[in-house]
Amino acid sequence: MKLLSVAIPCYNSADYMEHAIETLLTGGTELEIIIVDDGSVDDTPQIADKYAAKYPNIIKVIHQENGGHGEAVNTGLTHSTGLYFKVVDSDDWVNEGDLLKVLCTLRELVEDGKSVDLMICNYVYEKPSINKRKIIDYKTALPQNKVFTWNDIMYFKQSQNILMHAAIYRTKLLRDCGLKLPKHTFYVDNIFVYQPLPFVKTMYYLDVNLYRYFIGRDDQSVNEKNMIKRVDQQIRITKIMIDSHDIMTIKDKKLKNYMIKYLCVMMMVSSVYLIKENTEESLKKKQELWEYLEKSNAKLYKKILNKFLGRSMNLPGRTGRKIVELGFKISKKIYGFS
């Protein structure tokens, strides 16, 4: 069995996928690289097959009909043989030295009989177009150099949500919790890191800048214009997350609070882009989303509404919308989003 499986979802990724693959190859034979060619029509299949032929003990390739990012992750998880599982998008990459540290730490934990459910590492927003880089770390939120539980976590800043870039899950946990991402839908990474959380009992935070998250391509899902255009998919993901757990019944208080905070951010993101679209239809969709939350879980609705983000998303009229847009512009400057 491999120590770590890494799935690389690829759709027409010929221009940049080799960088992701080359950085991962540093991990050697303890690493399994699963390239999922999601119905590409460029040279992606040929590049993937070339690497698989050259590194048959490390790389496997799955060719499938186009199903979107979520289905490619599902396929990677299905074919994974590693004890742990991670996703690296084809336009991103990993820091080679930090990858070796991750593998070393995972190996030591396994050998000591302390296999954790979730390892968390830092990630880096890379925006070469403006020569900007921002590291997201968890030093103020998580204990270091020890196995810990939800009871041990500290305060999470708004920038410190555990995103897909930061997460390395135990493969069996993902399978046991029934994780299955929807097809042909963007923003599924939120489900990937959110749905399994109540099943996570033990964690380990390694303070290394493992994941490099490229920001700046016009066709990226996080591009502002694309997020407005695809806001219906953002809403769909948010509803799936609302329905995935009855958060208010979770007994672990710190886990419950973290999940509420995460869902609050999801509600904010959907609301912001609906407000920025600023049509009668989009504002109606925002109202319907909040009504959906209220009908699904009235206690959770009140909890989120009483938080600052919830209140700010529901300020009435033009003034409320202006405040939301101002907050969004500030957050873009802070975090370097496109």
C-alpha positions in Angstrom: 0.0 0.0 0.0 1.2 3.5 -0.8 1.5 6.1 1.9 -0.2 8.9 0.0 -2.3 9.0 -3.1 -2.7 12.3 -4.9 -5.4 12.8 -7.5 -4.8 15.4 -10.3 -8.1 16.2 -12.0 -7.2 17.3 -15.6 -9.5 18.8 -18.2 -7.6 20.4 -21.2 -4.6 20.9 -18.9 -1.9 20.3 -21.4 -0.4 23.8 -20.9 0.4 23.4 -17.2 -0.2 19.9 -15.9 3.4 18.8 -16.2 4.5 21.3 -13.5 2.1 19.8 -11.1 3.2 16.2 -11.9 6.9 17.0 -11.8 6.7 18.6 -8.3 4.8 15.6 -7.0 7.3 13.1 -8.5 9.7 14.3 -5.8 7.8 12.1 -3.4 9.1 8.9 -4.9 7.6 5.5 -4.6 5.8 6.2 -1.3 3.5 8.4 -3.4 0.8 7.4 -5.9 -0.1 9.9 -8.5 -3.5 9.4 -10.1 -4.0 11.5 -13.2 -7.7 11.7 -14.1 -8.2 12.8 -17.7 -11.8 14.2 -17.5 -12.7 14.0 -21.2 -10.0 16.4 -22.4 -9.8 17.2 -26.1 -6.3 18.7 -26.1 -3.0 16.9 -25.5 -3.8 16.1 -21.9 -4.4 12.3 -22.5 -1.1 11.9 -24.4 0.9 13.8 -21.7 -0.7 11.7 -19.0 0.0 8.4 -20.7 3.6 9.5 -21.4 4.1 10.0 -17.6 2.4 6.7 -16.7 4.7 4.8 -19.1 7.8 6.5 -17.7 6.8 6.0 -14.0 4.6 2.9 -13.9 5.3 2.3 -10.2 4.1 5.8 -9.3 1.6 7.1 -11.8 -1.6 5.7 -13.0 -4.0 7.3 -15.5 -7.7 7.1 -15.7 -9.5 8.3 -18.9 -13.2 9.1 -18.5 -16.0 11.0 -20.1 -16.2 14.6 -18.9 -17.9 14.7 -15.5 -16.4 17.8 -14.0 -14.0 18.4 -11.2 -16.1 16.6 -8.6 -16.4 13.5 -10.7 -12.7 13.5 -11.3 -12.0 13.6 -7.6 -14.5 10.8 -7.1 -12.6 8.7 -9.7 -9.3 9.5 -8.0 -10.7 8.4 -4.6 -12.1 5.2 -6.1 -8.8 4.2 -7.6 -6.7 5.3 -4.7 -4.5 2.7 -2.9 -2.8 5.1 -0.5 -3.4 5.3 3.2 -4.0 9.0 2.8 -5.5 11.0 0.0 -5.0 14.5 -1.4 -6.2 16.5 -4.4 -3.8 18.7 -6.4 -5.4 20.7 -9.2 -3.6 20.5 -12.5 -2.7 24.2 -12.6 -1.3 24.2 -9.1 1.8 22.5 -7.6 3.5 21.5 -4.4 6.7 22.6 -2.8 9.0 19.6 -3.2 10.9 20.0 0.1 7.7 20.4 2.0 6.2 17.3 0.3 9.1 15.2 1.7 8.5 16.6 5.2 4.8 15.7 4.8 5.6 12.1 3.8 8.2 11.8 6.6 5.7 12.9 9.2 2.9 10.7 7.9 5.3 7.7 7.9 6.4 8.4 11.5 2.8 8.7 12.6 1.8 5.4 11.0 4.9 3.6 12.4 4.1 4.9 15.9 0.5 3.7 15.6 -0.8 7.3 15.6 -2.4 7.5 12.2 -4.6 10.6 12.1 -7.8 11.2 10.3 -6.7 14.5 8.9 -3.4 16.2 8.3 -3.4 20.0 7.7 -0.7 22.0 6.0 -0.4 25.6 4.9 -1.1 26.8 1.4 0.1 29.7 -0.7 -1.9 32.0 -3.0 0.4 32.6 -6.0 -0.6 35.5 -8.2 2.4 36.1 -10.6 0.5 38.7 -12.6 1.0 41.2 -9.8 4.0 39.5 -8.2 1.9 38.7 -5.1 2.1 35.8 -2.7 0.1 35.2 0.4 0.6 32.3 2.8 -2.3 30.9 4.7 -1.2 29.2 7.9 -2.9 27.8 11.0 -0.4 28.7 13.7 -2.9 30.6 15.8 -5.7 28.1 15.2 -4.1 24.7 15.7 -1.6 23.0 18.0 1.7 22.1 16.3 3.8 18.9 16.4 1.3 16.8 18.2 -1.8 14.7 17.5 -4.9 16.7 18.6 -8.7 16.6 18.7 -11.4 19.2 18.1 -11.2 20.0 21.8 -7.7 21.3 21.3 -8.3 23.8 18.5 -8.1 27.5 19.0 -9.6 30.5 17.2 -9.9 30.4 13.4 -9.6 33.7 11.6 -11.9 34.3 8.6 -8.8 33.5 6.3 -8.1 30.2 8.1 -10.9 27.9 6.9 -9.5 24.4 6.2 -9.7 24.3 2.4 -9.0 21.5 0.0 -5.5 22.9 -0.5 -4.7 22.4 3.2 -6.3 19.0 3.7 -4.8 15.5 3.6 -7.5 13.0 4.6 -7.2 9.3 5.6 -8.6 7.5 2.6 -10.7 5.1 4.5 -12.4 7.9 6.3 -13.5 9.6 3.0 -14.9 6.3 1.8 -16.6 5.4 5.1 -18.3 8.8 5.3 -19.9 8.3 1.9 -18.2 11.3 0.2 -19.5 11.7 -3.3 -19.1 15.0 -5.1 -21.7 16.1 -7.7 -21.0 16.0 -11.4 -20.6 19.0 -13.6 -20.5 21.4 -10.7 -17.9 23.9 -9.7 -16.8 24.7 -6.1 -17.2 21.1 -4.9 -13.9 21.5 -2.9 -16.1 23.0 -0.2 -18.0 19.7 0.1 -14.8 17.8 0.1 -13.4 19.5 3.2 -16.8 20.0 5.0 -18.8 16.8 4.8 -16.2 14.5 6.4 -15.5 16.8 9.4 -17.8 15.1 11.9 -16.0 11.8 11.2 -12.6 13.3 12.0 -11.5 12.4 15.5 -7.7 13.0 15.3 -5.7 15.7 13.5 -2.1 16.8 12.9 -1.0 20.3 11.8 2.4 20.5 10.0 3.6 24.0 9.6 4.9 23.8 6.0 3.8 25.7 2.9 3.0 22.6 0.9 0.4 23.7 -1.6 0.8 26.4 -4.2 -2.5 27.7 -5.4 -2.2 29.6 -8.7 -4.5 32.6 -9.1 -4.8 34.6 -12.3 -6.2 32.6 -15.3 -9.3 34.1 -16.9 -11.0 30.7 -17.0 -10.5 29.9 -13.3 -13.6 29.1 -11.3 -12.6 31.7 -8.7 -12.4 34.5 -11.3 -14.9 37.1 -10.2 -16.8 37.2 -13.5 -17.0 33.4 -13.6 -18.3 33.3 -10.0 -21.1 35.6 -10.9 -21.9 33.6 -14.0 -21.8 30.3 -12.0 -23.5 31.6 -8.9 -26.3 29.0 -9.3 -23.6 26.3 -8.8 -22.3 28.1 -5.7 -25.9 28.1 -4.4 -26.2 24.4 -5.1 -23.0 23.5 -3.2 -24.2 25.6 -0.3 -27.5 23.8 -0.1 -25.8 20.4 -0.3 -23.6 21.5 2.7 -26.7 22.7 4.6 -28.3 19.3 4.0 -25.2 17.2 4.7 -25.4 17.4 8.5 -27.7 18.7 11.3 -25.0 20.8 12.7 -27.0 21.9 15.7 -27.0 18.3 17.0 -23.2 17.9 16.9 -22.1 17.4 20.5 -18.5 18.6 20.1 -18.9 22.4 20.6 -15.7 23.5 18.8 -16.4 21.3 15.8 -20.0 22.6 15.7 -18.8 26.2 15.9 -16.3 25.7 13.2 -18.8 24.2 10.8 -21.3 27.0 11.5 -18.6 29.5 10.7 -17.7 27.7 7.5 -21.3 27.6 6.4 -21.7 31.3 7.3 -18.9 32.1 4.9 -20.6 30.0 2.2 -23.8 31.9 2.7 -21.9 35.1 2.5 -20.1 34.2 -0.8 -23.4 33.2 -2.5 -25.1 36.4 -1.2 -22.2 38.7 -2.3 -22.2 37.5 -5.9 -26.0 37.6 -6.1 -25.9 41.1 -4.8 -23.1 42.0 -7.3 -25.2 40.6 -10.1 -27.8 43.1 -9.0 -30.9 41.9 -10.9 -34.4 41.4 -9.7 -33.8 37.6 -10.3 -30.5 37.5 -8.4 -31.8 39.3 -5.4 -34.8 37.0 -5.3 -32.4 34.0 -5.4 -30.5 35.5 -2.4 -33.8 35.7 -0.5 -34.7 32.1 -1.5 -31.3 30.8 -0.3 -31.8 32.3 3.2 -35.4 31.0 3.2 -34.0 27.5 2.3 -31.7 27.6 5.3 -34.5 28.7 7.6 -36.8 25.9 6.4 -34.0 23.3 6.5 -32.8 24.2 10.0 -34.4 27.1 11.9 -31.9 27.0 14.7 -29.0 27.1 12.4 -30.6 29.9 10.4 -30.9 32.0 13.6 -27.3 31.2 14.6 -25.9 32.3 11.3 -28.1 35.3 11.0 -26.9 36.5 14.4 -23.3 36.4 13.3 -21.8 39.5 11.8 -21.5 38.0 8.3 -25.1 36.8 8.4 -26.4 40.2 9.5 -24.3 42.1 6.9 -25.6 39.9 4.1 -29.2 40.9 4.9 -29.0 44.6 5.4 -31.9 46.1 3.6 -31.9 48.1 0.4 -29.2 49.9 -1.5 -27.2 50.8 1.6 -26.9 47.2 2.6 -25.8 46.2 -0.9 -23.2 48.9 -0.9 -21.8 47.8 2.4 -21.5 44.2 1.1 -19.7 45.3 -2.1 -17.3 47.4 -0.1 -16.5 44.5 2.2 -15.9 42.3 -0.8 -13.5 44.8 -2.4 -11.5 45.0 0.8 -11.3 41.2 1.1 -10.0 41.0 -2.5 -7.2 43.4 -1.7 -6.3 41.4 1.4 -6.3 37.9 -0.1 -5.3 38.7 -3.7 -8.3 37.0 -5.3 -8.8 37.7 -9.0 
